[in-house]
Each structure stands twice: as C-alpha cells, then as structure tokens.
Amino acid sequence: MKKSIALTVLGAAVVLSSCVSKKRYVELESQYNETRSTLTKTQVEKEAIEAKYAKIEERVASYNAKISSLTEANVELENTSLRNYGNVVISNKDKEQMKEALAKVDPKELAEARTLEDSMNLIVSYNLKKNLDNSLVEEGEEDEISIDIDETVVMITISDKLLFKSGSYKVNPKANNLLQRLADVINSEPAMEVLIEGHTDAQTVKKGAYVKDNWDLSVERSTAVIRKLQDDFNVDPAKLIAAGRSSYQPLTENETAEGRSKNRRTRIVILPNLDKFLALLSAN
C-alpha cells in the first residue's frame, strides 16, 4: 500500500515537473522571437542610418572640396599684391574698390561673371544704366529717340527730326536740351568713349550742294554733334569718336518718305574703356 502511494506521488511529481518545463520553454521561445524581431528591425534602421550617413559624408566632402577651391583662390588673390590683366596692373586697392562697386550690381548678373573683364563690365554697365534711367527721353520725344543696352554697350539712336533740317548738318537749336542731357551722362562716367555715327537716307545729294555726297553729309553731321558736345557742353574731346556711315546701314527701305525718315539718324554708341576704368580706381 505504502509502495503504491509512493509511486503515485513520484508520478505526480514527474508530470508536474514536465508541465513547468514546457511553460518555461514557451516563454523563452516567445522572448527569443521578440528579440529576433527587434534585432531585425534594428538592423533595418541601422542600414537606413548608414545610407543617410554615407550621403551626408558625400555632401560634406563636396562642400569641403568647394571650400578648399575657394580658399585657394582667395589666398591667391589676397597674397598677390599685383595682378596682371592684359597690359593693365591691378593692385589690392583696386580689388577692394571693385568689390565695393560689385556689391551694388544685380546678384543674378554677378553670378554669371566668370572673368575679371566680366566684373568690370558689370560695374560700368551698372553706372551707365543708373545715369541714363530714361532721363534722355522727354515727353513727346519717345518716337524720336531709342536707347538699347547690349551688355555694356549703350546705343542711343536719335532721329534727324530732332537734330538737323533736311540736307543740312547744322545742329538745330531745339536739340540743345537733348545734347545737354547726353553730355551729363557722358561726363558722369569717365571710363568710356563715345562714338557718334551719322546715317543718311539713300537719296542722291543735289548738284551744287555744299556737301559732295551722303558720305560727306553723314561725316559732317557726326562732327557737328561732336563739336556741339565739346564746345557747348564741355565733353572731353578725347572721349569722342566721329564716324560717317552714309546710307549703307539703313534701318528700313528707302522707297517711302517714312522709310527714308527712319534711316536719317544719328547714333551715339557709348563704349566702356576698361583701361581707363582701372586707372580711375587706382587714382581714388
């Protein structure tokens, strides 16, 4: 009897021990699966972070390369007391004054400058545009004057209706206000030269006229404007250039009175002189 009871108790103990082990196993298996899932998620996050870090490293390397390049250029600029440009010598003082002038230029235009000449052109162009500012055109003159700016070259075309009588090269007194305003612009910017071009229509000069032909007339008109600018409005003659184009660069056909009227014109071409501009910087 006692032996039977002992066997029963031993069997119960074995069964109980077996149940506890299975429960513990299930618990451990659950923990393992959870840990494995967490590890997988962490691995994915790690790979994503490594990819982002690699991109950041690439961008940093690119920025460092740019900074290094700019630093080298800046060191070269700052450590060189004189820099040659063609036949012109640029001092550190010139560079500083150019920086101040360029600070006023449109940033979009400045971003496109690639050379020293580009930078100087921008400065001269800025000053010309600022001084023009449509001040040459008064009310009622809109159809008689056109102003075009191609990069730094300013071209002002004036109809002969404002400057001369038909067939004459004597400057009409009613053009004085216009020429005064033009002289103010020229005198305001020393770093320039001014080309005055005379243009005629294609009609033949009458026999016995005081000019030989349209070549003669176009040159006479050009020099008449130049003399007026020099003598009456104090423009430095060293800045002025005379040119006659006769009838060989027409704006339109010469078969109608309207067409011939458009072709009779004087064109003022304002040309920046970069050598003089640099000399002016050094003189300041």
Beta strands, then each sheet from edge to edge (+ up, - down):
strand 1: 82-85
strand 2: 88-91
strand 3: 145-150
strand 4: 153-159
strand 5: 192-199
strand 6: 240-244
strand 7: 265-272
sheet 1: 1+ 2-
sheet 2: 3+ 4- 7+ 5- 6-
end
